[in-house]
Amino acid sequence: MKEDLMDIICCPLDKQELELTVDERDGDDVIDGTLTCTECGERYPIEEGIPNLLPPDMRDDIPA
């Protein structure tokens, strides 16, 4: 995922901003990490460069 995507994506539940936590990076690309909603606290995984913005009931939980 390109980090500048953060300018246009938001939490699918409440449309608030997302905070990025990077676990692995390749240049400007985020390979693995987490997007966390600044309002509701819901977390969305980034795996192999792809953010999973499905609502929680439509995806597996992120390990704590």
MMTF fields as JSON, N, C-alpha, C and O atoms, coordinates in Angstrom:
{
  "mmtfVersion": "1.0.0",
  "mmtfProducer": "UNKNOWN",
  "numBonds": 255,
  "numAtoms": 256,
  "numGroups": 64,
  "numChains": 1,
  "numModels": 1,
  "chainsPerModel": [1],
  "groupsPerChain": [64],
  "chainIdList": ["A"],
  "bondAtomList": [4, 2, 8, 6, 12, 10, 16, 14, 20, 18, 24, 22, 28, 26, 32, 30, 36, 34, 40, 38, 44, 42, 48, 46, 52, 50, 56, 54, 60, 58, 64, 62, 68, 66, 72, 70, 76, 74, 80, 78, 84, 82, 88, 86, 92, 90, 96, 94, 100, 98, 104, 102, 108, 106, 112, 110, 116, 114, 120, 118, 124, 122, 128, 126, 132, 130, 136, 134, 140, 138, 144, 142, 148, 146, 152, 150, 156, 154, 160, 158, 164, 162, 168, 166, 172, 170, 176, 174, 180, 178, 184, 182, 188, 186, 192, 190, 196, 194, 200, 198, 204, 202, 208, 206, 212, 210, 216, 214, 220, 218, 224, 222, 228, 226, 232, 230, 236, 234, 240, 238, 244, 242, 248, 246, 252, 250],
  "bondOrderList": [1, 1, 1, 1, 1, 1, 1, 1, 1, 1, 1, 1, 1, 1, 1, 1, 1, 1, 1, 1, 1, 1, 1, 1, 1, 1, 1, 1, 1, 1, 1, 1, 1, 1, 1, 1, 1, 1, 1, 1, 1, 1, 1, 1, 1, 1, 1, 1, 1, 1, 1, 1, 1, 1, 1, 1, 1, 1, 1, 1, 1, 1, 1],
  "groupList": [{"groupName": "MET", "atomNameList": ["N", "CA", "C", "O"], "elementList": ["N", "C", "C", "O"], "formalChargeList": [0, 0, 0, 0], "bondAtomList": [1, 0, 2, 1, 3, 2], "bondOrderList": [1, 1, 2], "singleLetterCode": "M", "chemCompType": "L-PEPTIDE LINKING"}, {"groupName": "LYS", "atomNameList": ["N", "CA", "C", "O"], "elementList": ["N", "C", "C", "O"], "formalChargeList": [0, 0, 0, 0], "bondAtomList": [1, 0, 2, 1, 3, 2], "bondOrderList": [1, 1, 2], "singleLetterCode": "K", "chemCompType": "L-PEPTIDE LINKING"}, {"groupName": "GLU", "atomNameList": ["N", "CA", "C", "O"], "elementList": ["N", "C", "C", "O"], "formalChargeList": [0, 0, 0, 0], "bondAtomList": [1, 0, 2, 1, 3, 2], "bondOrderList": [1, 1, 2], "singleLetterCode": "E", "chemCompType": "L-PEPTIDE LINKING"}, {"groupName": "ASP", "atomNameList": ["N", "CA", "C", "O"], "elementList": ["N", "C", "C", "O"], "formalChargeList": [0, 0, 0, 0], "bondAtomList": [1, 0, 2, 1, 3, 2], "bondOrderList": [1, 1, 2], "singleLetterCode": "D", "chemCompType": "L-PEPTIDE LINKING"}, {"groupName": "LEU", "atomNameList": ["N", "CA", "C", "O"], "elementList": ["N", "C", "C", "O"], "formalChargeList": [0, 0, 0, 0], "bondAtomList": [1, 0, 2, 1, 3, 2], "bondOrderList": [1, 1, 2], "singleLetterCode": "L", "chemCompType": "L-PEPTIDE LINKING"}, {"groupName": "ILE", "atomNameList": ["N", "CA", "C", "O"], "elementList": ["N", "C", "C", "O"], "formalChargeList": [0, 0, 0, 0], "bondAtomList": [1, 0, 2, 1, 3, 2], "bondOrderList": [1, 1, 2], "singleLetterCode": "I", "chemCompType": "L-PEPTIDE LINKING"}, {"groupName": "CYS", "atomNameList": ["N", "CA", "C", "O"], "elementList": ["N", "C", "C", "O"], "formalChargeList": [0, 0, 0, 0], "bondAtomList": [1, 0, 2, 1, 3, 2], "bondOrderList": [1, 1, 2], "singleLetterCode": "C", "chemCompType": "L-PEPTIDE LINKING"}, {"groupName": "PRO", "atomNameList": ["N", "CA", "C", "O"], "elementList": ["N", "C", "C", "O"], "formalChargeList": [0, 0, 0, 0], "bondAtomList": [1, 0, 2, 1, 3, 2], "bondOrderList": [1, 1, 2], "singleLetterCode": "P", "chemCompType": "L-PEPTIDE LINKING"}, {"groupName": "GLN", "atomNameList": ["N", "CA", "C", "O"], "elementList": ["N", "C", "C", "O"], "formalChargeList": [0, 0, 0, 0], "bondAtomList": [1, 0, 2, 1, 3, 2], "bondOrderList": [1, 1, 2], "singleLetterCode": "Q", "chemCompType": "L-PEPTIDE LINKING"}, {"groupName": "THR", "atomNameList": ["N", "CA", "C", "O"], "elementList": ["N", "C", "C", "O"], "formalChargeList": [0, 0, 0, 0], "bondAtomList": [1, 0, 2, 1, 3, 2], "bondOrderList": [1, 1, 2], "singleLetterCode": "T", "chemCompType": "L-PEPTIDE LINKING"}, {"groupName": "VAL", "atomNameList": ["N", "CA", "C", "O"], "elementList": ["N", "C", "C", "O"], "formalChargeList": [0, 0, 0, 0], "bondAtomList": [1, 0, 2, 1, 3, 2], "bondOrderList": [1, 1, 2], "singleLetterCode": "V", "chemCompType": "L-PEPTIDE LINKING"}, {"groupName": "ARG", "atomNameList": ["N", "CA", "C", "O"], "elementList": ["N", "C", "C", "O"], "formalChargeList": [0, 0, 0, 0], "bondAtomList": [1, 0, 2, 1, 3, 2], "bondOrderList": [1, 1, 2], "singleLetterCode": "R", "chemCompType": "L-PEPTIDE LINKING"}, {"groupName": "GLY", "atomNameList": ["N", "CA", "C", "O"], "elementList": ["N", "C", "C", "O"], "formalChargeList": [0, 0, 0, 0], "bondAtomList": [1, 0, 2, 1, 3, 2], "bondOrderList": [1, 1, 2], "singleLetterCode": "G", "chemCompType": "PEPTIDE LINKING"}, {"groupName": "TYR", "atomNameList": ["N", "CA", "C", "O"], "elementList": ["N", "C", "C", "O"], "formalChargeList": [0, 0, 0, 0], "bondAtomList": [1, 0, 2, 1, 3, 2], "bondOrderList": [1, 1, 2], "singleLetterCode": "Y", "chemCompType": "L-PEPTIDE LINKING"}, {"groupName": "ASN", "atomNameList": ["N", "CA", "C", "O"], "elementList": ["N", "C", "C", "O"], "formalChargeList": [0, 0, 0, 0], "bondAtomList": [1, 0, 2, 1, 3, 2], "bondOrderList": [1, 1, 2], "singleLetterCode": "N", "chemCompType": "L-PEPTIDE LINKING"}, {"groupName": "ALA", "atomNameList": ["N", "CA", "C", "O"], "elementList": ["N", "C", "C", "O"], "formalChargeList": [0, 0, 0, 0], "bondAtomList": [1, 0, 2, 1, 3, 2], "bondOrderList": [1, 1, 2], "singleLetterCode": "A", "chemCompType": "L-PEPTIDE LINKING"}],
  "groupTypeList": [0, 1, 2, 3, 4, 0, 3, 5, 5, 6, 6, 7, 4, 3, 1, 8, 2, 4, 2, 4, 9, 10, 3, 2, 11, 3, 12, 3, 3, 10, 5, 3, 12, 9, 4, 9, 6, 9, 2, 6, 12, 2, 11, 13, 7, 5, 2, 2, 12, 5, 7, 14, 4, 4, 7, 7, 3, 0, 11, 3, 3, 5, 7, 15],
  "groupIdList": [1, 2, 3, 4, 5, 6, 7, 8, 9, 10, 11, 12, 13, 14, 15, 16, 17, 18, 19, 20, 21, 22, 23, 24, 25, 26, 27, 28, 29, 30, 31, 32, 33, 34, 35, 36, 37, 38, 39, 40, 41, 42, 43, 44, 45, 46, 47, 48, 49, 50, 51, 52, 53, 54, 55, 56, 57, 58, 59, 60, 61, 62, 63, 64],
  "secStructList": [7, 5, 4, 4, 4, 4, 4, 6, 7, 7, 7, 6, 6, 6, 7, 7, 7, 3, 3, 3, 3, 3, 3, 3, 3, 3, 6, 6, 3, 3, 3, 3, 3, 3, 3, 3, 3, 6, 6, 6, 7, 7, 3, 3, 3, 3, 3, 6, 6, 3, 3, 7, 7, 7, 7, 4, 4, 4, 1, 7, 7, 7, 7, 7],
  "xCoordList": [0.84, 0.0, 0.892, 1.832, 0.612, 1.337, 0.887, -0.311, 1.833, 1.493, 0.628, -0.152, 0.751, -0.077, -1.554, -2.385, -1.89, -3.286, -3.999, -5.225, -3.233, -3.798, -4.581, -5.451, -4.289, -4.991, -6.435, -7.255, -6.755, -8.097, -8.919, -10.129, -8.296, -9.083, -9.529, -8.903, -10.616, -11.136, -11.763, -11.89, -12.144, -12.783, -14.113, -14.939, -14.333, -15.592, -16.803, -17.94, -16.573, -17.689, -18.205, -19.413, -17.282, -17.735, -17.123, -17.318, -16.38, -15.808, -14.805, -14.591, -14.179, -13.167, -11.777, -11.612, -10.783, -9.404, -8.842, -9.262, -7.877, -7.17, -5.728, -5.124, -5.185, -3.787, -3.005, -3.438, -1.874, -1.06, 0.048, 0.784, 0.151, 1.279, 1.962, 1.339, 3.241, 3.973, 4.82, 5.607, 4.643, 5.478, 6.593, 7.702, 6.294, 7.288, 7.063, 5.93, 8.161, 8.104, 9.106, 10.157, 8.771, 9.679, 9.681, 8.841, 10.632, 10.653, 9.441, 9.239, 8.622, 7.414, 6.198, 5.118, 6.366, 5.246, 5.197, 6.217, 3.997, 3.776, 3.395, 2.378, 4.198, 3.959, 3.06, 2.088, 3.376, 2.573, 2.407, 3.316, 1.223, 0.951, -0.51, -1.235, -0.924, -2.293, -2.79, -2.052, -4.057, -4.758, -5.727, -6.51, -5.686, -6.55, -7.385, -6.856, -8.703, -9.599, -9.335, -9.249, -9.206, -8.946, -10.182, -10.064, -11.357, -12.599, -13.085, -13.222, -13.345, -13.933, -12.886, -13.213, -11.642, -10.579, -10.516, -9.659, -11.416, -11.386, -10.06, -9.536, -9.52, -8.233, -8.433, -9.246, -7.67, -7.723, -6.306, -5.397, -6.104, -4.749, -4.31, -5.127, -3.013, -2.385, -1.491, -0.545, -1.787, -1.021, -0.584, -1.394, 0.713, 1.294, 0.942, 0.716, 0.903, 0.674, -0.782, -1.076, -1.71, -3.13, -3.878, -3.913, -4.483, -5.281, -6.624, -7.295, -7.014, -8.293, -9.265, -9.265, -10.097, -11.037, -12.447, -13.42, -12.554, -13.859, -14.332, -13.511, -15.634, -16.147, -15.746, -15.562, -15.613, -15.113, -15.877, -15.271, -17.184, -17.96, -17.783, -18.32, -17.039, -16.803, -15.365, -14.989, -14.549, -13.145, -12.716, -13.411, -11.547, -10.97, -10.451, -10.022, -10.486, -9.969, -8.463, -7.777, -7.957, -6.522, -6.023, -6.602, -4.962, -4.441, -4.013, -3.474, -4.243, -3.895, -2.411, -1.947],
  "yCoordList": [-1.157, 0.0, 1.228, 1.317, 2.147, 3.425, 4.256, 4.375, 4.829, 5.582, 6.806, 7.232, 7.375, 8.546, 8.197, 9.095, 6.907, 6.471, 6.921, 7.033, 7.179, 7.629, 8.932, 9.23, 9.709, 10.975, 10.769, 11.679, 9.572, 9.376, 8.266, 8.196, 7.403, 6.327, 6.737, 7.574, 6.132, 6.401, 5.123, 4.128, 5.159, 4.013, 3.734, 4.637, 2.505, 2.184, 2.198, 2.253, 2.15, 2.133, 3.527, 3.761, 4.463, 5.791, 6.946, 8.117, 6.595, 7.586, 8.534, 9.638, 8.109, 8.927, 8.57, 7.604, 9.357, 9.144, 7.835, 7.33, 7.3, 6.091, 6.446, 7.293, 5.797, 5.97, 4.75, 3.615, 4.978, 3.912, 3.481, 4.31, 2.167, 1.561, 0.619, -0.315, 0.863, 0.081, -0.975, -0.669, -2.235, -3.328, -3.648, -4.004, -3.519, -3.789, -2.826, -2.579, -2.289, -1.306, -1.687, -2.26, -1.364, -1.533, -0.218, 0.006, 0.651, 1.986, 2.777, 2.97, 3.241, 4.001, 3.106, 3.598, 1.812, 0.88, 0.285, -0.132, 0.255, -0.426, -1.861, -2.1, -2.81, -4.225, -4.851, -5.529, -4.632, -5.158, -4.073, -3.284, -4.052, -3.075, -3.097, -4.055, -2.011, -1.906, -0.481, 0.486, -0.376, 0.903, 0.899, -0.039, 1.944, 2.022, 3.291, 4.377, 3.146, 4.296, 5.18, 4.689, 6.487, 7.425, 7.662, 8.186, 7.296, 7.51, 6.243, 6.234, 5.178, 3.969, 2.943, 2.018, 3.087, 2.179, 0.872, 0.033, 0.685, -0.544, -0.622, 0.391, -1.847, -2.052, -2.84, -3.762, -2.457, -3.094, -3.492, -2.663, -4.743, -5.205, -4.771, -4.586, -4.62, -4.478, -5.695, -5.867, -6.541, -7.765, -7.846, -7.718, -8.06, -8.16, -6.933, -7.038, -5.764, -4.503, -4.176, -3.182, -5.001, -4.798, -4.507, -5.349, -3.301, -3.016, -3.74, -3.72, -4.378, -5.084, -4.191, -4.167, -3.454, -2.52, -3.088, -2.338, -4.407, -5.033, -4.792, -4.742, -4.642, -4.531, -5.762, -6.844, -5.597, -6.684, -7.997, -9.066, -7.942, -9.178, -9.904, -10.996, -9.31, -9.926, -10.399, -10.816, -10.339, -10.749, -11.404, -11.328, -12.058, -12.644, -11.534, -10.49, -11.751, -10.777, -10.657, -11.612, -9.469, -9.227, -9.683, -9.309, -10.481, -10.916, -9.726, -8.753, -9.792, -8.683, -8.61, -7.737],
  "zCoordList": [0.0, 0.0, 0.0, 0.79, -0.856, -0.849, 0.339, 0.594, 1.067, 2.264, 1.958, 2.81, 0.766, 0.444, 0.263, 0.133, 0.254, 0.242, 1.52, 1.542, 2.58, 3.849, 3.687, 4.506, 2.653, 2.417, 1.976, 2.096, 1.462, 0.895, 1.552, 1.335, 2.345, 2.966, 4.37, 5.019, 4.816, 6.152, 6.697, 5.983, 7.943, 8.587, 7.891, 7.764, 7.438, 6.766, 7.705, 7.238, 9.018, 9.967, 10.295, 10.296, 10.578, 10.999, 10.194, 10.52, 9.14, 8.209, 8.846, 8.345, 9.962, 10.627, 10.109, 9.364, 10.508, 10.068, 10.604, 11.646, 9.855, 10.256, 10.579, 9.921, 11.591, 11.977, 11.507, 11.708, 10.894, 10.312, 11.271, 11.807, 11.474, 12.181, 11.197, 10.693, 10.924, 9.929, 10.624, 11.519, 10.194, 10.681, 9.692, 10.091, 8.392, 7.349, 6.196, 5.783, 5.685, 4.611, 3.526, 3.811, 2.283, 1.156, 0.394, -0.478, 0.727, 0.122, 0.579, 1.778, -0.383, -0.065, 0.164, 0.491, -0.006, 0.141, 1.551, 2.098, 2.124, 3.399, 3.067, 2.415, 3.506, 3.208, 4.269, 3.936, 5.535, 6.639, 7.692, 7.947, 8.299, 9.343, 9.734, 9.467, 10.374, 10.87, 10.676, 10.86, 10.3, 10.263, 11.433, 11.585, 12.267, 13.439, 13.354, 13.117, 13.552, 13.517, 14.733, 15.858, 14.502, 15.591, 16.442, 17.55, 15.963, 16.714, 17.424, 18.647, 16.664, 17.26, 17.698, 18.442, 17.254, 17.671, 16.891, 17.166, 15.919, 15.116, 14.366, 13.901, 14.255, 13.577, 12.297, 12.235, 11.268, 9.959, 9.566, 9.617, 9.177, 8.849, 7.446, 6.545, 7.3, 5.986, 5.847, 6.616, 4.87, 4.663, 3.22, 2.301, 3.027, 1.694, 0.842, -0.363, 1.504, 0.807, 0.536, -0.129, 1.041, 0.763, 2.064, 2.962, 2.169, 3.362, 3.295, 2.263, 4.4, 4.481, 5.244, 6.475, 4.499, 5.114, 5.206, 5.273, 5.21, 5.406, 6.837, 7.753, 7.044, 8.413, 9.225, 8.667, 10.536, 11.388, 11.255, 11.336, 11.054, 10.966, 9.637, 9.45, 8.72, 7.415, 7.23, 6.134, 8.297, 8.203, 9.494, 10.507, 9.45, 10.659, 11.549, 11.057, 12.866, 13.809, 13.686, 13.323, 13.994, 14.038, 15.399, 16.419, 15.44, 16.742, 17.589, 17.062, 18.873, 19.775, 20.017, 20.75]
}
